Amino acid sequence: MNRSPVLATASLLTALCWVLLALSGVLPTGRLFVMTLASFVVVSACLELGPGKAFYVYLGASVLSLLWPGLAIFSLFALCFGILPLLIFYLRSRMAPFFARLLTHAVMSLLFIGVIAIVGIDQLILRDLGQSALILSSLALLALQLFLLVYDYAMRVFIRFYADRIGPWIRRRG
């Protein structure tokens, strides 16, 4: 079996993802939008190469983003935007979509709380705001849940668009 086309596709998708991550580090606005586009490259890798090889695309883009544009973009991509499509694809292949969505929300919420605790933002907020820190934390978790709902919808629309337009065009060219 010839693995050259798979390796070339994975390399091109990794490079495209890294370029988008570099743009998100350079552009003054639209950072989250560009990172969402970079995560859709991981979705494309899942559709073209499968989730196993898409993990290598995610890993390669994450390591390259650690080199440049830096730690902040690496952290956002590695802990949220890059791992989220892989988690969604993995859970959807193992269980019903509703339960996969619930588990995705739970895992991402725990990851969000863990990152806040590791960085120490919770101690800073508790020290400065006192009792209103609970309200602020609840609002941050609510914003995360809304983001996950919108992201899930956008990902489903992208998958449909990819299956209808991009995938057939790529297969016709190859």
C-alpha positions as CSV (number, residue, x, y, z in Angstrom):
1,M,0.0,0.0,0.0
2,N,1.3,3.4,-1.0
3,R,1.4,5.7,2.0
4,S,2.8,8.7,0.2
5,P,-0.6,10.4,-0.6
6,V,-1.7,10.0,3.1
7,L,1.6,11.5,4.3
8,A,1.4,14.3,1.8
9,T,-2.2,15.1,2.8
10,A,-1.4,15.0,6.5
11,S,1.7,17.3,5.9
12,L,-0.3,19.8,3.9
13,L,-3.1,19.9,6.4
14,T,-0.6,20.4,9.2
15,A,1.0,23.2,7.4
16,L,-2.3,24.9,6.6
17,C,-3.4,24.5,10.3
18,W,-0.1,26.1,11.4
19,V,-0.4,29.0,9.0
20,L,-3.9,29.7,10.4
21,L,-2.5,29.5,13.9
22,A,0.3,31.9,13.0
23,L,-2.2,34.3,11.5
24,S,-4.3,34.1,14.7
25,G,-1.1,35.2,16.6
26,V,-0.4,38.1,14.3
27,L,-3.9,39.4,13.4
28,P,-5.1,42.1,15.8
29,T,-8.8,41.0,15.6
30,G,-10.6,37.8,14.7
31,R,-8.3,35.6,16.7
32,L,-11.0,33.1,17.8
33,F,-12.5,33.0,14.3
34,V,-9.1,32.1,12.8
35,M,-8.5,29.5,15.5
36,T,-11.9,28.0,14.7
37,L,-10.8,27.8,11.0
38,A,-7.7,26.0,12.2
39,S,-9.8,23.5,14.1
40,F,-11.8,22.9,10.9
41,V,-8.5,21.8,9.3
42,V,-8.4,19.1,12.0
43,V,-12.0,18.2,11.1
44,S,-10.9,18.0,7.4
45,A,-8.1,15.7,8.5
46,C,-10.6,13.5,10.4
47,L,-12.8,13.2,7.3
48,E,-10.0,12.6,4.8
49,L,-7.5,10.6,6.9
50,G,-9.5,9.3,9.8
51,P,-9.3,10.3,13.5
52,G,-6.1,8.4,14.2
53,K,-4.1,10.3,11.5
54,A,-5.9,13.5,12.3
55,F,-4.4,13.3,15.8
56,Y,-1.0,13.5,14.2
57,V,-2.1,16.6,12.2
58,Y,-3.3,18.1,15.5
59,L,-0.1,17.2,17.3
60,G,2.1,18.5,14.5
61,A,0.2,21.8,14.3
62,S,0.3,22.1,18.1
63,V,4.1,21.6,18.3
64,L,4.7,24.1,15.5
65,S,2.4,26.6,17.1
66,L,4.5,26.3,20.3
67,L,7.6,27.3,18.3
68,W,5.7,30.2,16.7
69,P,3.4,32.1,17.4
70,G,4.0,31.1,21.1
71,L,2.6,29.7,24.3
72,A,-0.7,31.6,24.4
73,I,-1.9,30.4,20.9
74,F,-0.4,26.9,21.6
75,S,-2.4,26.7,24.8
76,L,-5.7,27.8,23.2
77,F,-5.3,25.4,20.3
78,A,-3.9,22.4,22.2
79,L,-6.5,22.6,25.0
80,C,-9.6,23.8,23.2
81,F,-9.7,24.3,19.5
82,G,-7.5,21.4,18.4
83,I,-8.7,18.7,20.8
84,L,-12.4,19.6,20.5
85,P,-13.0,18.2,17.0
86,L,-11.0,15.0,17.8
87,L,-13.0,14.6,21.0
88,I,-16.3,15.1,19.2
89,F,-15.4,12.6,16.4
90,Y,-14.2,10.0,18.9
91,L,-17.4,10.3,21.1
92,R,-19.8,10.4,18.1
93,S,-18.3,7.1,16.8
94,R,-18.8,5.5,20.2
95,M,-22.2,6.7,21.4
96,A,-25.4,8.5,20.5
97,P,-25.0,12.1,19.4
98,F,-27.0,13.5,22.4
99,F,-24.8,11.7,24.9
100,A,-21.7,12.5,23.0
101,R,-22.6,16.2,23.1
102,L,-23.3,16.0,26.9
103,L,-20.0,14.3,27.5
104,T,-18.2,16.8,25.3
105,H,-19.6,19.6,27.3
106,A,-18.6,18.0,30.6
107,V,-15.1,17.2,29.5
108,M,-14.5,20.7,28.1
109,S,-16.0,22.3,31.2
110,L,-13.7,20.2,33.4
111,L,-10.7,21.2,31.2
112,F,-11.7,24.8,31.4
113,I,-11.9,24.7,35.2
114,G,-8.6,22.8,35.4
115,V,-6.9,25.4,33.2
116,I,-8.2,28.2,35.3
117,A,-7.0,26.5,38.5
118,I,-3.6,25.7,37.0
119,V,-3.0,29.3,35.8
120,G,-4.2,30.7,39.1
121,I,-7.0,32.9,37.8
122,D,-9.4,31.5,40.4
123,Q,-7.2,32.7,43.2
124,L,-6.8,36.2,41.6
125,I,-10.6,36.5,41.2
126,L,-11.4,35.3,44.7
127,R,-8.9,37.7,46.2
128,D,-10.1,40.7,44.3
129,L,-13.8,40.1,43.9
130,G,-14.7,38.0,46.9
131,Q,-18.3,36.7,46.7
132,S,-19.0,38.0,43.2
133,A,-16.3,35.5,42.0
134,L,-19.0,32.8,42.0
135,I,-21.2,34.8,39.7
136,L,-18.3,35.6,37.4
137,S,-17.2,31.9,37.3
138,S,-20.8,30.9,36.5
139,L,-21.0,33.4,33.7
140,A,-17.7,32.1,32.3
141,L,-19.0,28.5,32.3
142,L,-22.2,29.6,30.7
143,A,-20.3,31.4,28.0
144,L,-18.2,28.3,27.4
145,Q,-21.4,26.2,27.0
146,L,-22.8,28.7,24.5
147,F,-19.5,28.6,22.6
148,L,-19.6,24.8,22.5
149,L,-23.2,24.8,21.2
150,V,-22.3,27.3,18.4
151,Y,-19.1,25.4,17.6
152,D,-21.0,22.1,17.4
153,Y,-23.5,23.6,15.0
154,A,-20.8,25.2,12.9
155,M,-18.9,22.0,12.8
156,R,-21.9,20.0,11.6
157,V,-22.5,22.6,8.9
158,F,-18.9,22.4,7.8
159,I,-19.0,18.6,7.7
160,R,-22.1,18.8,5.4
161,F,-20.4,21.4,3.2
162,Y,-17.2,19.3,3.1
163,A,-19.1,16.1,2.2
164,D,-21.2,17.9,-0.5
165,R,-18.6,20.2,-2.1
166,I,-15.0,19.9,-1.0
167,G,-14.7,16.1,-0.6
168,P,-16.0,15.2,-4.1
169,W,-13.8,17.9,-5.7
170,I,-10.7,16.6,-3.9
171,R,-11.5,13.0,-4.9
172,R,-12.1,14.0,-8.5
173,R,-8.7,15.8,-8.7
174,G,-6.9,12.9,-7.1
